[in-house]
Amino acid sequence: MSKKKEAKAMTMRMVIEMADNGIIIRNPDCEDDVTLALEKGQRIDNIDKSDEYKAVGKRVLDWLMNIVLGESSPTEIIVTGFDLTVESRCTGRNRL
């Protein structure tokens, strides 16, 4: 059985801001890279957040396929998957 090979790790940075009607996804390394995802439906307990889920997932998958996979040399490794580590830190302001 062949040994598992790994390419160098890469990092994607993303700031997800909570808004009254959805989320704002910002790239802290490029101020022009901003995505807005709005909630569907009314402000009730059963809020449809599918657009927000799709926006975050799309951002991550696009990065994996276009940047991480795009920079792996096809002669070095046959890519069969990705190992992800997610680190998060809550930010905000003082309550009034």
NORWO-V770328 format. One record per backbone hydrogen bond with DSSP energy under -0.5 kcal/mol. CO is the residue of the C=O (numbers start at 1). NH is the residue of the N-H. Records with the same first field share a line. If there is no record, write none. Layout:
CO->NH, NH
This chain:
14->16
15->17, 26
17->19, 24
19->22
21->39
22->19
23->37
24->17, 26
25->35
26->15, 28
27->30
30->27, 33
32->34
33->27
35->25
37->23
40->48
42->44
44->47
45->47
47->49
48->40
49->53
50->54
51->55
52->56
53->57
54->58
55->59
56->60
57->61
58->62
59->63
60->64
61->65
62->66, 67
63->67, 68
64->69
67->71
68->72
69->72
73->76, 77
77->79
82->84
85->87
